[in-house]
Amino acid sequence: MDSRTPSNEVIEKAAARWKSAAGAGILGIAQGHSSNADGMTRALQGINTAQTIIMPMLDGDHVAEPLTKADVIVSGGTRLHGSIYDQLGCRMILRPYVGYDDINVVDATDRGILVCNVPDAYSEEVAMQAIAFLMAANRQLVAFDRAAREGSWRSRMGHGDIVIHNSKAQTVGVIGFGRIGRISGTRAKALGFNVVAYDPYVTQDEVAELGIPLLPLEEVLRQADYVTVHAFLWDETRHMLGAEQFAQMKQGAWIINTARGPIIDEAAMIAALQSGHLAGAGLDVFEVEPIEQDNPLLSMPNVMVAPHIAVYSEEGILRSQARAVEIATAGLTGVLPPRVAATNKGLYDALAERLQG
C-alpha cells in the first residue's frame, strides 16, 4: 500500500486522464495463466467497452502496442515497474485478486496510475483455510488419521508427538492484522483460544472492539502455540520470519501460512521443523510455486500442505469476478472505484478531491 501523495503536476495529469473519459473506454486484459483466469477473463469480457484487448503484456522487451492505448489494464503474472508504466497511457491497473506483489505501486503512483486490487472477495475463504489448519493442528487430525490407519487404536494418545491441549489453554498469534487477520483472530477467539496479534500499521484503538491485544512481534512469537501469517508481501515482510524468529517461538509451536510463501524463510522453517523445535506447519503457500516435488516439506508427516488454494470457494470466485467487473467498469467510464480497492490511497484521495472540484 502506498499512502504518499504525488506532486501536483502528476495529480493534474492523472485527473485529466480521468476527466477525459467519454463513455466506454478501452480495456486491456493481460493477466497470466492461473486456475481461475479464464473465468475472470470471461466475466471482464461482458463489460461494455469501446474495445477489449486480450493479449500478453509484453512483446519482447516492450509493452504490446495495442495495450499502450488501453484506459484500464487488468494485469497479473507480469512484474510491472517504471519502464513498463512509461509505455502505458492507462488511468488504472487492476489486479483482479488479493495479492499484488508483482506490481510496483510506488512507481505507479509517481506516474499517476491508480492501482486497484480485489481485497475483500476472498477474505472469508483465506481466513477459514487458516482456521482449518489451526483446528487440524490442535486436534492432531493428520497424526491420528495416520495412527488409526496403521492400527494404533488409541495407543498413542498422550504419548510422543500426539498430544492435544484444550483450546482455552493455548494461544494463537496473528501476524498481520488487516481484514483477513482480524477474521482469523476473532474466529480463533470464538473457538476458545487466547489470541494476540502483531501489525505495526494498526493501532489498538482501531481494533479495540475485538478484544485482541496488539503486541510486539517478539512477544507474539514468545506467547503463541500457533502462529498464523496474514501479512502482505513486500520488501519489509520478505523473510520476516526466519531462523531468529523461529528460535523465539515456543518449543513445539506450529506455523500456519495462508498469505505468501516468501514472508517465511523456507529453509529456516524446514530446519526448525527437522530439529523438532517446531511441532508442525500448515502451509498453503511456498517460496517456489508450484512446490517442487523434492521439497523436504512434502515428506514431513507433521506438515500439512495445500496448493495455494485458500482463496477458493465457488461463491468466492463469483464474488471476485463481480467485484473486478465493478472496479474495471468504474475505471473505464472515468469514475473512481470504491476507495477500498485502491492500493495507492494517497493518489486516490488526491484524485477524488480534484474530480469533485
C-alpha positions in Angstrom: 0.0 0.0 0.0 1.2 3.5 -0.9 -0.2 6.4 1.1 2.0 9.1 -0.5 0.5 12.0 -2.3 2.4 12.6 -5.6 3.3 16.0 -6.9 0.6 18.5 -8.1 1.9 18.1 -11.7 1.4 14.3 -11.5 -2.1 14.7 -10.0 -3.2 17.2 -12.6 -2.1 14.9 -15.4 -3.8 11.9 -13.8 -7.0 13.9 -13.2 -7.1 15.0 -16.8 -7.0 11.4 -17.9 -10.0 10.6 -15.7 -11.9 13.7 -16.8 -11.3 12.9 -20.5 -13.2 9.6 -20.2 -16.1 9.6 -22.6 -18.4 6.6 -22.4 -16.9 3.1 -22.6 -13.2 3.0 -22.7 -10.6 0.5 -23.9 -10.0 -2.5 -21.7 -6.7 -4.4 -21.8 -6.7 -7.9 -20.3 -3.1 -9.0 -19.8 -3.3 -11.3 -16.8 -1.3 -14.5 -16.8 -2.5 -18.1 -16.6 -4.0 -19.3 -13.3 -6.6 -21.7 -12.3 -9.4 -19.2 -12.4 -8.0 -16.7 -15.0 -10.3 -18.0 -17.8 -13.4 -17.4 -15.7 -12.2 -13.9 -14.8 -11.5 -13.1 -18.4 -15.0 -14.2 -19.5 -16.5 -12.0 -16.8 -14.5 -9.0 -17.8 -15.4 -9.6 -21.5 -19.0 -8.9 -20.5 -18.2 -5.3 -19.8 -19.5 -2.8 -22.4 -16.3 -1.3 -23.8 -15.2 0.6 -26.9 -12.7 -2.2 -27.4 -11.4 -5.2 -25.3 -7.8 -6.3 -26.0 -6.7 -9.7 -24.7 -3.0 -10.4 -25.0 0.2 -10.8 -23.1 1.5 -7.6 -21.5 5.0 -7.8 -23.2 6.0 -8.2 -26.8 9.7 -9.0 -26.3 11.1 -6.3 -24.1 8.3 -3.8 -24.7 4.6 -3.4 -23.9 2.5 -4.9 -26.6 1.5 -1.9 -28.8 -2.3 -2.4 -28.5 -2.1 -2.3 -24.7 -0.4 1.1 -24.7 -3.8 2.6 -25.8 -5.9 0.9 -23.0 -7.6 3.1 -20.4 -7.7 0.2 -17.9 -5.4 -2.7 -17.8 -6.1 -5.9 -16.0 -2.8 -7.5 -15.1 -1.3 -10.5 -13.3 1.8 -12.6 -13.8 4.0 -9.8 -15.3 6.1 -7.7 -12.9 5.1 -4.1 -13.5 7.5 -1.2 -12.8 8.6 2.2 -14.0 9.9 1.4 -17.5 6.7 -0.5 -18.3 4.5 2.2 -16.9 6.3 4.8 -19.1 4.9 3.0 -22.1 1.3 3.0 -20.9 -1.5 5.5 -21.3 -3.9 3.9 -18.9 -5.5 5.6 -15.9 -5.9 2.4 -13.8 -4.3 -1.0 -13.4 -6.4 -3.7 -11.9 -5.0 -6.8 -10.2 -8.2 -8.9 -10.1 -7.2 -10.9 -7.0 -6.0 -10.1 -3.5 -2.2 -10.1 -3.8 -0.4 -7.5 -5.9 3.3 -8.0 -5.0 4.1 -8.2 -8.8 3.1 -4.6 -9.2 5.4 -1.8 -8.1 2.8 0.5 -6.6 5.3 3.3 -5.8 6.4 3.6 -9.4 2.7 3.7 -10.5 1.9 6.4 -8.0 4.8 8.5 -9.3 3.2 8.3 -12.7 -0.3 9.0 -11.6 -1.6 5.5 -12.4 -4.2 4.2 -9.9 -3.6 0.6 -8.9 -6.5 -1.4 -7.6 -7.0 -5.0 -6.4 -9.9 -7.0 -5.2 -9.2 -7.0 -1.5 -12.4 -8.2 0.0 -13.6 -11.0 -2.3 -11.8 -13.9 -0.7 -11.3 -12.8 2.9 -13.6 -15.4 4.4 -12.1 -18.2 2.4 -8.4 -17.4 3.3 -9.3 -16.9 7.0 -11.2 -20.2 7.1 -8.2 -22.0 5.5 -6.1 -20.8 8.3 -8.7 -21.9 10.9 -8.9 -25.3 9.2 -5.1 -25.7 9.6 -5.4 -24.4 13.2 -8.0 -26.9 14.2 -6.3 -29.8 12.4 -3.1 -29.0 14.3 -4.8 -28.5 17.6 -6.8 -31.8 17.3 -3.9 -33.6 15.7 -6.1 -34.8 12.9 -3.4 -35.9 10.5 -1.4 -37.7 13.1 -4.4 -39.6 14.5 -5.7 -40.4 11.0 -2.3 -42.0 10.2 -2.3 -43.8 13.6 -5.7 -45.2 13.0 -4.9 -46.4 9.5 -1.7 -48.1 10.9 -3.7 -49.9 13.6 -2.6 -47.8 16.6 -6.0 -47.7 18.1 -5.8 -45.0 20.9 -2.4 -46.4 21.9 -0.6 -43.2 21.0 -3.0 -40.9 22.9 -0.9 -38.5 25.1 2.4 -40.1 24.1 5.2 -38.9 21.9 4.3 -36.2 19.3 0.5 -36.7 19.5 -0.6 -34.5 22.3 -3.8 -32.4 22.4 -4.5 -29.4 24.6 -7.8 -27.7 25.1 -8.1 -24.5 23.1 -8.6 -22.4 26.2 -5.1 -23.4 27.3 -3.4 -22.3 24.1 -2.6 -19.0 22.3 -2.8 -18.1 18.7 -0.5 -15.3 17.4 -1.8 -13.5 14.3 0.9 -11.8 12.2 -0.7 -9.2 10.1 -4.0 -7.8 11.5 -5.8 -6.5 8.4 -9.1 -7.8 7.1 -8.1 -11.4 6.8 -6.1 -11.5 10.0 -9.0 -10.0 12.0 -11.4 -12.6 10.7 -9.0 -15.4 11.6 -8.2 -13.9 15.0 -11.9 -13.4 16.0 -12.8 -16.9 14.9 -9.9 -18.4 16.8 -11.1 -16.5 19.8 -14.6 -17.7 19.3 -13.2 -21.3 19.4 -11.8 -20.6 22.8 -8.1 -19.8 22.0 -6.4 -16.8 23.6 -5.4 -14.5 20.7 -2.7 -11.9 20.3 -1.7 -10.1 17.2 1.1 -8.1 15.6 0.8 -5.4 13.0 2.9 -2.2 13.0 0.3 -0.4 10.8 -2.7 -1.0 13.0 -3.4 0.9 16.3 -5.0 -0.7 19.4 -7.9 1.8 19.1 -8.7 0.6 15.6 -9.3 -3.0 16.9 -10.4 -2.2 20.5 -13.8 -3.8 20.0 -12.2 -7.2 19.1 -10.6 -7.6 22.5 -7.4 -8.8 20.9 -4.2 -7.1 22.1 -1.6 -5.9 19.7 1.9 -6.8 20.9 5.5 -6.5 19.5 6.4 -9.3 17.1 8.9 -10.9 19.6 6.2 -11.1 22.3 3.6 -12.6 19.9 6.2 -15.3 18.9 7.1 -15.9 22.5 3.5 -16.4 23.7 1.9 -18.3 20.7 1.4 -22.0 20.4 0.2 -21.4 16.8 1.5 -18.5 14.7 -0.7 -17.8 11.7 0.6 -15.4 9.0 -1.7 -12.9 7.2 0.8 -10.2 6.2 1.2 -8.6 2.8 4.3 -9.5 0.9 6.6 -6.5 0.1 10.2 -5.6 0.8 9.6 -5.1 4.6 7.9 -8.5 5.1 10.1 -10.7 2.8 11.6 -13.3 5.1 10.3 -11.5 8.2 10.1 -14.9 9.8 13.5 -16.6 9.7 15.8 -18.5 12.0 15.9 -15.8 14.6 12.1 -15.6 14.8 11.6 -19.4 14.9 14.1 -19.6 17.8 11.9 -17.1 19.7 8.9 -19.3 19.3 7.9 -21.9 21.8 9.3 -25.4 21.6 6.5 -27.4 20.0 4.7 -24.4 18.4 3.1 -24.6 14.9 3.4 -22.2 12.0 0.5 -21.6 9.6 0.8 -19.6 6.4 -2.0 -18.7 4.0 -0.5 -15.4 2.9 2.6 -15.5 0.7 5.4 -18.0 0.8 8.4 -15.6 0.8 7.2 -14.0 4.0 8.8 -17.0 5.6 12.4 -18.1 5.1 11.5 -21.6 4.0 15.0 -23.1 4.6 14.9 -21.8 8.2 11.4 -23.2 8.7 12.5 -26.6 7.4 15.4 -26.6 9.7 13.2 -25.7 12.7 10.8 -28.5 11.7 13.5 -31.0 11.3 15.1 -30.2 14.6 11.8 -30.6 16.4 11.7 -27.0 17.6 8.5 -26.5 15.6 5.9 -29.2 16.1 4.4 -28.8 12.6 3.2 -26.5 9.9 0.1 -25.8 7.8 1.1 -24.3 4.5 -1.0 -23.1 1.6 1.9 -21.1 0.1 5.6 -21.6 -0.6 8.7 -19.7 -1.7 8.6 -21.5 -5.1 5.3 -22.4 -6.6 4.2 -24.9 -7.6 6.1 -26.6 -4.8 8.9 -28.8 -6.2 8.4 -32.5 -5.6 11.8 -32.9 -3.9 11.0 -30.2 -1.3 11.5 -31.7 2.2 8.2 -30.3 3.4 6.3 -32.8 1.3 7.9 -35.8 3.1 7.4 -34.4 6.6 4.5 -36.2 8.4 3.9 -33.1 10.7 3.4 -30.7 7.7 0.0 -30.1 6.1 0.1 -28.6 2.6 -2.4 -27.2 0.1 -1.7 -26.0 -3.4 -2.2 -22.2 -2.8 -6.0 -22.8 -2.7 -7.0 -20.8 0.3 -8.9 -18.3 -1.8 -11.1 -20.9 -3.4 -14.8 -21.4 -3.0 -17.4 -21.4 -5.7 -19.1 -18.3 -4.1 -15.7 -16.6 -3.7 -14.9 -16.9 -7.4 -18.2 -15.4 -8.4 -17.8 -12.7 -5.8 -14.3 -11.8 -7.1 -15.5 -11.7 -10.7 -18.4 -9.4 -9.9 -16.1 -7.1 -7.9 -13.5 -7.0 -10.7 -16.2 -6.1 -13.2 -17.4 -3.4 -10.9 -14.0 -1.8 -10.4 -13.0 -2.1 -14.1 -16.3 -0.6 -15.3 -15.8 2.4 -13.0 -12.3 3.0 -14.4 -13.4 2.6 -18.0 -16.1 5.3 -17.5 -13.9 7.7 -15.7 -15.5 7.1 -12.3 -13.2 6.3 -9.3 -13.9 2.8 -7.9 -14.6 2.4 -4.2 -11.7 3.5 -2.1 -11.2 0.1 -0.5 -10.0 -1.2 -3.9 -7.2 1.4 -4.3 -3.7 0.3 -3.2 -2.2 3.8 -3.6 -4.5 5.7 -1.3 -2.7 9.0 -1.4 -3.2 9.2 -5.2 -6.8 8.1 -4.9 -7.6 10.8 -2.3 -6.0 13.5 -4.4 -7.9 12.4 -7.5 -11.1 12.3 -5.6 -10.6 15.8 -4.5 -9.8 17.1 -8.0 -12.6 15.2 -9.7 -15.2 16.5 -7.3 -14.0 20.1 -7.8 
